[in-house]
Amino acid sequence: MPATSATHVKALIFDVFGTVVDWRTSLIDDFTAYTARRDLQGDWTGLVDAWRQAYVPSMDEVRKNPQLPFVMLDDLHRRSLERLVREFGIEGLTDDDLDYMVTGWHRLKPWPDVVSGLTRLKTKYILSPLSNGNVGLLTRMAKNAGLPWDLVMGGDLFGHYKPDPETYLGAARLLNLSPGEVMMVAAHNNDLAAAQALGLKTAFVARPTEYGPLQKLDFEATGDWTVVASDFGGIADQMGC
Amino acid sequence: MPATSATHVKALIFDVFGTVVDWRTSLIDDFTAYTARRDLQGDWTGLVDAWRQAYVPSMDEVRKNPQLPFVMLDDLHRRSLERLVREFGIEGLTDDDLDYMVTGWHRLKPWPDVVSGLTRLKTKYILSPLSNGNVGLLTRMAKNAGLPWDLVMGGDLFGHYKPDPETYLGAARLLNLSPGEVMMVAAHNNDLAAAQALGLKTAFVARPTEYGPLQKLDFEATGDWTVVASDFGGIADQMGC
């Protein structure tokens, strides 16, 4: 049986970058191996960290200009990358190389507990990402990584990025559920705070190495979340799976 | 290897009612068993056939009034059912009974070749429904029936019903694919004609018992479709899976 406060939950929706997949190690390893084959040099660790730091500001620009057409994350990633490649002085990258790097986000590897935890949770609950990634990105990631989602929800479905309310409430609406029947799962306290304020249930899982030596936040739960666990197996335990 | 004309296909999107699931037998069997337990009487075959006949007109009302808010299929089903229950003179149904019957569309059974065919196709292609059903309906159907979709696309994602172009083109856009990289699979020639006119590839599979004795159309392919097969296994064969 799930914890009493989670009794009415019918669906779990997941933050993806950092919560489900280890973007930092995945991208650094991917680019290091790829560019070794291409005989290119670059500070891939520095570039990946800077790329991720460009993530929130790039989405904020979309969020603060709702009169402009929505720009999906693949395209924001491409814009940031083109700037960073110049800033890092990386020479010799072709257009195909840049495409390969942008689709690195489609090839991210899950944390070791993820596939087994999701597989257990799927027996009782509807499972979907609710990510700022676009549906095409998330679908390819799921196929590459074997993530057993029931459906795929990304920011482009709603024309909004988290933490805009349209994303959390749009997810509940698409599932024909009330917000209290949906649990947001994230390694980021601010994502859960936004979901909780709209009536969703919440589950926190710590990913203390997400940002490597740059990690400053989210070593532990800082809110009154419905479930707090050390990994996805722990969420499955507490949700009665 | 797939047929030459299907070489560039990356995703297959499926009509659902009739193509993937046998709505008629599923609903008649479901309601017969359910109402026997409730000691209720009704012409369930007649009601199910009439319910399906109300399907296209009910969507056409939405399609022809784009200034009004989109109404998802679960709600159209409920409206039609309430009218038909009166017309068929069925007495004693509670609100819970009507809910049960509307969610009968969430419990439809697949044709026998479907799960094995999709499982083969999933190894090489992105698979999604592109149905006039809403995402919540399609997600629950997939969990009940074990349909291994990669993602779930329903009319409510686009605020349109097929054959509106927004559905076919919206599916390609969400997948970051060009129309020619997407193949529409259906047992209905008119669905394929609408998809083909927009540049999608097409696959026809005959479901000659879909409408039981009322079947008048779609005994065979009537257009120049990319693939014509007798079941989903045949599509997998021709698509190189």
Boltz contact constraints between the chains, C-beta under 6 A:
constraints:
  - contact:
      token1: [A, 126]
      token2: [B, 139]
      max_distance: 6.0
  - contact:
      token1: [A, 135]
      token2: [B, 174]
      max_distance: 6.0
  - contact:
      token1: [A, 136]
      token2: [B, 175]
      max_distance: 6.0
  - contact:
      token1: [A, 136]
      token2: [B, 176]
      max_distance: 6.0
  - contact:
      token1: [A, 139]
      token2: [B, 126]
      max_distance: 6.0
  - contact:
      token1: [A, 139]
      token2: [B, 150]
      max_distance: 6.0
  - contact:
      token1: [A, 139]
      token2: [B, 151]
      max_distance: 6.0
  - contact:
      token1: [A, 150]
      token2: [B, 139]
      max_distance: 6.0
  - contact:
      token1: [A, 151]
      token2: [B, 139]
      max_distance: 6.0
  - contact:
      token1: [A, 151]
      token2: [B, 151]
      max_distance: 6.0
  - contact:
      token1: [A, 151]
      token2: [B, 152]
      max_distance: 6.0
  - contact:
      token1: [A, 152]
      token2: [B, 151]
      max_distance: 6.0
  - contact:
      token1: [A, 174]
      token2: [B, 135]
      max_distance: 6.0
  - contact:
      token1: [A, 175]
      token2: [B, 136]
      max_distance: 6.0
  - contact:
      token1: [A, 176]
      token2: [B, 136]
      max_distance: 6.0
